[in-house]
Amino acid sequence: MLVGTSRIDITPGYTTDLSGYGGREQPALGVRHQIFMRAAVFEANGNRLAVLSAEILEYPRPLVEEIRRRVATELDTPVEHVCFSVTHTHYAPAVIPMYGGGRVCERFQQEVMDHACRAAKEALRSLAPMRLKRGKATLDIASNRRNPGGTPCDDTVQVLAAFGSDDQPRLMMVLYACHPVCLSPADRRVSGDFCGVACSVLEAKHEGCTTLFLNGCAGDINPRKEYRFSPEGMERAGRRMADAVLGIEFENVRGEELAGKAARVELPYERLESGRIRRELDEIENLGELDDAWRAKRAWLQCMRTWSYPDSMPVAMQLLRLGELQWLTLSGEVLWGIRLQIVAERPDLWIAAYCNGGHGYISTGPAQEEGGYEPDSSNWYFQRPPLVRGTGEMLGEAAITFTAATGSSTNGA
């Protein structure tokens, strides 16, 4: 199999607001770490497949679709063979609308698109014979933020690697589910957070190796408290991940098949009763001086009064096959329980979220019953309706059905 990689510095040389937190003072005050766009291109038996990873929070779905089309054209491959992912760092320039979450920088938005195409072209030019290997290791930097005990959460880092003729790694694709929020919400410097640290450490350890981080179903997964709210904690978490990867004993990936298919599942939004909207608005107006969260909710309720929204959230699903390895990607912020639902039926799958577009949280039924940030108040900041109860399980079932079907292409996502 031929594999090519690239890494492009996408750190803006100008001032921007940052994405990731509502109510954070803006703009950015500088750069703590450079941020990157990384790409991997695979070629075998006349087929090509590409995975890109950008150190940003999210990227709007329509612009992701344009990136995938342009990259597919550059690589002469189907759009279904192109995956665009983000690491979900909360310390990168603002590129998605989010109430109180920074002014969108259209210049940087466009640059992300251009960087992606350049990264794909450079990866294509570097194609060379390599052997795919896979491995995993125990990693304990994550905690479930909804539960006092911190579980369930991801306890395993998975890695797909490509080794050159000198038996040295030239590519590592690292999969782990955890929000990159080690730094404080008040931190106003650009950074890739712990996963950016891990990638840089691994690239320094293996000269000529490009390391892509793909985030898993981390909707309710944060770093453990000992890694939070300080640059030192971030560095420790990143180095702990890198150390876990460096200790992996890899095994060969059998086969050289490259294939991809994509589909879309529509998750219905709940229609809010007009009387409820009016009552909640009255309650807010009676509060007097409002903090950031209440202002966000007031703006959200005012938007809900108009219902200028589609009836459902379109979630992109993609299945990539690299030899024997099957990689399911999902768009949006998916809670860990949905991953558990899928792997209960398909334990062979590797599952990444934050791929091919962003649109907010997708919660499990129990989380919706409990309420809280992910199913409820996050909607205030994304300014979108809540999802109907049970839509997370609907996505899980759709993913199980989708990945069980055969064939290399379906309707596009």
C-alpha positions as CSV (number, residue, x, y, z in Angstrom):
1,M,0.0,0.0,0.0
2,L,1.1,3.6,-0.7
3,V,0.7,6.2,2.0
4,G,1.5,9.9,2.0
5,T,1.3,12.5,4.7
6,S,1.6,16.2,5.3
7,R,1.5,18.7,8.1
8,I,0.7,22.4,7.6
9,D,0.9,25.2,10.1
10,I,-2.5,26.9,10.2
11,T,-1.8,29.3,13.0
12,P,-3.1,32.7,11.9
13,G,-0.6,35.6,11.9
14,Y,-3.4,38.0,12.9
15,T,-5.7,38.5,15.8
16,T,-9.0,36.6,16.0
17,D,-11.6,35.7,18.6
18,L,-11.5,32.1,19.9
19,S,-14.1,29.4,19.8
20,G,-15.1,27.0,22.6
21,Y,-16.6,29.0,25.5
22,G,-19.5,31.4,25.8
23,G,-18.7,34.5,27.7
24,R,-14.9,34.3,27.4
25,E,-13.2,37.7,27.0
26,Q,-12.1,38.2,23.4
27,P,-10.0,38.4,21.3
28,A,-7.0,36.0,21.6
29,L,-4.0,37.4,23.3
30,G,-1.4,35.4,21.4
31,V,-0.2,31.9,20.6
32,R,0.7,29.2,23.2
33,H,1.2,26.5,20.6
34,Q,1.1,26.4,16.8
35,I,-1.9,24.6,15.4
36,F,-1.9,22.4,12.4
37,M,-3.8,20.7,9.5
38,R,-2.6,17.2,9.1
39,A,-3.5,14.8,6.2
40,A,-3.0,11.2,5.3
41,V,-3.6,9.7,1.8
42,F,-3.8,6.0,1.2
43,E,-3.6,4.3,-2.3
44,A,-4.0,0.7,-3.2
45,N,-5.4,-1.2,-6.2
46,G,-6.3,2.0,-8.0
47,N,-8.3,3.4,-5.1
48,R,-7.5,6.4,-2.9
49,L,-8.7,7.4,0.5
50,A,-7.9,10.6,2.6
51,V,-8.2,11.6,6.2
52,L,-7.6,15.1,7.3
53,S,-7.4,16.4,10.9
54,A,-7.6,20.1,11.8
55,E,-6.8,21.6,15.2
56,I,-10.0,23.7,15.4
57,L,-13.2,23.4,17.4
58,E,-15.7,22.6,14.6
59,Y,-16.3,23.6,11.0
60,P,-19.7,24.3,9.4
61,R,-21.2,21.4,7.5
62,P,-21.7,23.3,4.2
63,L,-18.0,24.3,4.2
64,V,-16.9,20.8,5.1
65,E,-18.8,19.4,2.1
66,E,-17.0,21.9,-0.1
67,I,-13.7,20.8,1.4
68,R,-14.4,17.2,0.7
69,R,-15.5,17.9,-2.9
70,R,-12.3,19.9,-3.6
71,V,-10.1,17.3,-2.0
72,A,-11.8,14.5,-3.8
73,T,-11.2,16.3,-7.1
74,E,-7.5,16.8,-6.3
75,L,-7.1,13.1,-5.4
76,D,-9.4,11.8,-8.2
77,T,-11.4,9.8,-5.7
78,P,-15.1,9.7,-4.6
79,V,-16.2,12.2,-2.0
80,E,-17.2,9.2,0.2
81,H,-13.4,8.4,0.4
82,V,-12.6,11.8,2.0
83,C,-13.0,12.4,5.8
84,F,-12.5,15.8,7.3
85,S,-12.1,15.8,11.1
86,V,-11.4,18.3,13.8
87,T,-9.7,17.7,17.1
88,H,-12.2,20.0,18.9
89,T,-9.7,22.1,20.7
90,H,-11.4,25.0,22.5
91,Y,-8.5,27.4,21.9
92,A,-8.5,28.0,18.1
93,P,-9.9,30.8,16.0
94,A,-13.7,31.0,15.8
95,V,-15.1,29.5,12.7
96,I,-18.7,28.5,13.7
97,P,-21.5,30.7,14.9
98,M,-21.9,30.2,18.7
99,Y,-23.7,32.7,21.0
100,G,-21.1,34.5,23.0
101,G,-18.4,32.2,21.6
102,G,-16.4,34.6,19.6
103,R,-17.0,36.4,16.3
104,V,-16.6,34.1,13.3
105,C,-13.4,34.9,11.4
106,E,-14.3,34.5,7.7
107,R,-10.7,35.0,6.7
108,F,-9.6,32.0,8.8
109,Q,-12.7,30.0,7.7
110,Q,-11.5,30.4,4.1
111,E,-7.9,29.6,5.0
112,V,-8.9,26.3,6.6
113,M,-10.4,25.3,3.3
114,D,-7.3,26.3,1.4
115,H,-5.1,24.6,3.9
116,A,-7.1,21.3,3.6
117,C,-6.6,21.2,-0.2
118,R,-2.9,22.0,0.1
119,A,-2.5,19.3,2.8
120,A,-4.1,16.8,0.6
121,K,-2.0,17.7,-2.4
122,E,1.2,17.5,-0.4
123,A,0.2,14.2,1.0
124,L,-0.5,12.9,-2.5
125,R,3.0,13.9,-3.7
126,S,4.6,12.1,-0.8
127,L,3.1,8.7,-1.5
128,A,5.5,5.8,-0.8
129,P,5.2,2.1,0.0
130,M,4.3,1.4,3.6
131,R,2.8,-1.3,5.8
132,L,-0.2,-0.6,7.9
133,K,-0.2,-1.7,11.5
134,R,-2.6,-1.3,14.4
135,G,-2.4,-1.3,18.2
136,K,-3.9,0.0,21.4
137,A,-2.9,0.9,24.9
138,T,-4.6,1.7,28.2
139,L,-5.0,5.4,28.8
140,D,-6.7,7.0,31.9
141,I,-6.7,10.8,31.3
142,A,-10.5,11.0,30.7
143,S,-13.5,11.2,33.0
144,N,-17.3,11.3,32.4
145,R,-18.3,14.8,33.4
146,R,-22.0,13.8,33.9
147,N,-21.3,11.1,36.6
148,P,-19.7,11.6,40.0
149,G,-17.5,8.5,39.5
150,G,-16.3,9.7,36.1
151,T,-17.4,6.6,34.2
152,P,-18.2,5.4,31.6
153,C,-15.4,7.0,29.6
154,D,-12.7,6.0,27.2
155,D,-9.9,4.0,28.7
156,T,-8.1,2.9,25.5
157,V,-6.2,4.8,22.9
158,Q,-6.2,3.1,19.5
159,V,-3.6,3.8,16.8
160,L,-3.4,3.0,13.1
161,A,0.2,3.4,12.0
162,A,2.1,3.2,8.6
163,F,5.7,2.0,8.7
164,G,8.2,2.6,5.9
165,S,10.8,0.3,4.5
166,D,13.2,1.2,7.4
167,D,10.5,-0.1,9.8
168,Q,10.0,3.4,11.2
169,P,6.6,5.0,11.5
170,R,5.7,7.6,9.0
171,L,2.1,8.0,10.1
172,M,0.1,7.6,13.3
173,M,-3.6,8.1,13.5
174,V,-4.5,8.3,17.2
175,L,-8.1,7.8,18.3
176,Y,-9.2,8.7,21.8
177,A,-12.4,10.3,23.2
178,C,-11.8,13.3,25.4
179,H,-12.7,17.0,25.2
180,P,-9.5,19.2,24.7
181,V,-10.3,21.5,27.6
182,C,-7.3,21.2,29.8
183,L,-6.7,24.9,29.8
184,S,-8.8,27.4,31.7
185,P,-11.9,29.0,29.9
186,A,-10.1,32.3,30.7
187,D,-7.0,31.2,28.7
188,R,-6.9,33.4,25.6
189,R,-4.0,32.0,23.6
190,V,-4.2,29.7,20.6
191,S,-3.4,26.1,21.4
192,G,-4.2,22.5,20.2
193,D,-4.5,21.5,23.9
194,F,-3.4,18.1,25.2
195,C,-4.0,16.3,21.9
196,G,-1.8,18.9,20.1
197,V,0.9,18.3,22.7
198,A,0.7,14.5,22.2
199,C,0.9,14.9,18.4
200,S,4.0,17.2,18.7
201,V,5.7,14.9,21.1
202,L,5.2,11.8,18.9
203,E,6.4,13.7,15.8
204,A,9.5,14.8,17.7
205,K,10.2,11.3,18.8
206,H,9.8,9.8,15.3
207,E,11.4,12.1,12.8
208,G,9.4,12.3,9.6
209,C,6.2,10.9,11.2
210,T,3.0,12.8,10.9
211,T,0.5,12.2,13.8
212,L,-3.2,12.8,13.3
213,F,-5.5,13.0,16.3
214,L,-9.1,11.9,15.8
215,N,-11.5,12.5,18.7
216,G,-14.0,9.8,19.7
217,C,-17.5,10.1,21.1
218,A,-16.4,12.7,23.7
219,G,-19.6,14.6,24.1
220,D,-19.7,14.0,27.9
221,I,-16.0,13.2,28.4
222,N,-13.5,15.7,29.9
223,P,-9.9,15.3,31.1
224,R,-9.7,14.2,34.7
225,K,-9.4,17.1,37.2
226,E,-5.7,16.7,37.7
227,Y,-5.2,17.7,34.1
228,R,-7.6,20.7,34.1
229,F,-7.2,24.4,34.2
230,S,-3.5,24.8,33.8
231,P,-0.8,24.6,31.1
232,E,1.1,22.1,33.3
233,G,-1.9,19.8,33.5
234,M,-2.3,20.0,29.7
235,E,1.3,19.1,29.1
236,R,1.0,16.1,31.5
237,A,-2.1,14.8,29.8
238,G,-0.5,15.2,26.3
239,R,2.7,13.5,27.4
240,R,0.8,10.7,29.1
241,M,-1.0,10.0,25.8
242,A,2.2,10.1,23.9
243,D,3.9,7.7,26.3
244,A,0.9,5.3,26.0
245,V,1.3,5.3,22.2
246,L,5.0,4.9,22.4
247,G,4.5,1.7,24.4
248,I,2.3,0.0,21.9
249,E,3.4,-3.3,20.3
250,F,1.8,-3.0,16.8
251,E,0.4,-5.8,14.7
252,N,0.0,-5.9,11.0
253,V,-3.3,-4.9,9.4
254,R,-4.3,-7.6,7.0
255,G,-5.5,-6.8,3.4
256,E,-5.1,-3.7,1.3
257,E,-8.7,-2.9,0.4
258,L,-9.6,0.8,0.5
259,A,-13.3,1.8,0.4
260,G,-15.6,4.3,1.8
261,K,-19.3,4.9,1.9
262,A,-21.5,7.6,3.4
263,A,-25.0,8.2,4.5
264,R,-27.1,10.7,6.5
265,V,-29.6,10.2,9.3
266,E,-32.1,12.8,10.2
267,L,-32.7,13.3,14.0
268,P,-35.9,15.1,14.6
269,Y,-36.0,18.4,16.6
270,E,-38.6,18.9,19.4
271,R,-41.1,21.7,18.7
272,L,-41.4,23.9,21.8
273,E,-44.9,24.9,22.9
274,S,-45.4,28.7,22.5
275,G,-46.9,29.0,26.0
276,R,-43.7,27.5,27.5
277,I,-41.5,29.9,25.5
278,R,-43.5,32.9,26.6
279,R,-43.5,31.8,30.3
280,E,-39.7,31.2,30.3
281,L,-39.1,34.6,28.6
282,D,-41.2,36.3,31.3
283,E,-39.2,34.5,34.0
284,I,-35.9,35.7,32.5
285,E,-37.0,39.3,32.1
286,N,-38.0,39.3,35.8
287,L,-34.5,38.3,36.9
288,G,-33.0,41.8,36.4
289,E,-29.3,41.8,35.6
290,L,-28.4,38.6,33.6
291,D,-25.2,36.6,33.5
292,D,-23.9,35.1,30.2
293,A,-25.9,31.9,30.5
294,W,-29.2,33.7,31.0
295,R,-28.5,36.1,28.2
296,A,-27.8,33.1,26.0
297,K,-31.1,31.4,27.0
298,R,-33.1,34.6,26.4
299,A,-31.6,34.9,22.9
300,W,-32.4,31.2,22.3
301,L,-36.0,31.5,23.4
302,Q,-36.5,34.5,21.1
303,C,-35.1,32.5,18.2
304,M,-37.4,29.6,19.1
305,R,-40.4,31.9,18.8
306,T,-39.8,32.2,15.1
307,W,-39.0,28.5,14.4
308,S,-36.7,29.4,11.4
309,Y,-35.2,25.9,11.6
310,P,-35.4,22.6,9.7
311,D,-37.4,19.8,11.3
312,S,-34.3,17.7,11.9
313,M,-30.6,17.6,12.5
314,P,-28.7,15.9,9.6
315,V,-26.0,13.7,11.0
316,A,-23.3,12.5,8.6
317,M,-22.1,8.8,8.9
318,Q,-19.1,7.5,7.0
319,L,-17.5,4.0,7.0
320,L,-13.9,3.9,5.9
321,R,-12.2,0.5,5.2
322,L,-8.4,0.3,5.3
323,G,-7.6,-3.4,4.9
324,E,-9.3,-5.3,7.6
325,L,-9.9,-2.2,9.7
326,Q,-13.3,-0.5,9.6
327,W,-13.5,3.1,10.8
328,L,-17.0,4.6,11.5
329,T,-17.1,8.4,11.6
330,L,-20.0,10.5,12.9
331,S,-20.6,14.3,12.7
332,G,-21.3,16.4,15.8
333,E,-20.7,15.9,19.5
334,V,-21.8,12.3,20.3
335,L,-22.1,11.1,23.9
336,W,-20.1,8.1,25.0
337,G,-23.2,6.0,25.6
338,I,-24.1,6.0,21.9
339,R,-20.6,4.5,21.2
340,L,-21.3,1.8,23.8
341,Q,-24.6,1.0,22.0
342,I,-22.9,0.7,18.6
343,V,-19.9,-1.4,19.8
344,A,-22.2,-3.8,21.7
345,E,-23.3,-4.9,18.2
346,R,-20.1,-4.1,16.2
347,P,-17.1,-4.5,18.6
348,D,-14.8,-4.5,15.6
349,L,-15.5,-0.9,14.7
350,W,-13.2,2.1,15.5
351,I,-15.5,5.1,16.0
352,A,-14.6,8.8,15.6
353,A,-16.9,11.8,16.1
354,Y,-16.4,15.4,15.1
355,C,-16.0,14.3,11.5
356,N,-17.5,15.9,8.4
357,G,-19.3,18.8,10.1
358,G,-20.4,20.2,13.4
359,H,-23.9,20.9,14.7
360,G,-24.0,20.4,18.5
361,Y,-24.6,17.6,20.9
362,I,-26.3,14.3,20.4
363,S,-27.4,12.9,23.7
364,T,-28.6,9.5,25.0
365,G,-32.1,9.0,26.3
366,P,-31.0,8.7,29.9
367,A,-29.0,12.0,29.6
368,Q,-32.1,13.7,28.1
369,E,-34.2,12.5,31.0
370,E,-31.6,13.8,33.5
371,G,-31.2,17.1,31.7
372,G,-28.1,19.3,32.0
373,Y,-25.7,20.9,29.6
374,E,-25.4,18.5,26.7
375,P,-29.1,17.8,26.1
376,D,-30.5,21.2,27.2
377,S,-28.5,24.3,27.9
378,S,-25.9,23.7,25.1
379,N,-28.7,24.5,22.8
380,W,-28.7,28.0,24.0
381,Y,-25.2,28.6,22.7
382,F,-25.7,26.7,19.4
383,Q,-29.1,28.5,19.1
384,R,-30.9,25.4,17.9
385,P,-34.0,23.4,19.1
386,P,-33.6,20.4,21.5
387,L,-33.6,17.0,19.9
388,V,-36.6,14.7,20.5
389,R,-36.1,12.1,23.3
390,G,-34.4,8.9,22.1
391,T,-32.7,10.4,19.0
392,G,-29.3,9.3,20.3
393,E,-30.4,5.7,20.3
394,M,-31.9,6.3,16.9
395,L,-28.5,7.3,15.6
396,G,-26.9,4.3,17.3
397,E,-29.4,1.9,15.5
398,A,-28.8,3.7,12.2
399,A,-25.1,3.3,12.6
400,I,-25.4,-0.4,13.3
401,T,-27.5,-0.9,10.3
402,F,-25.3,1.3,8.1
403,T,-22.1,-0.5,9.0
404,A,-23.6,-3.9,8.6
405,A,-24.5,-3.2,5.0
406,T,-22.1,-4.2,2.2
407,G,-20.8,-2.2,-0.7
408,S,-18.3,0.7,-1.1
409,S,-20.7,3.6,-1.7
410,T,-24.2,4.8,-0.8
411,N,-26.0,8.1,-0.9
412,G,-23.6,10.9,-0.1
413,A,-23.6,12.6,3.3
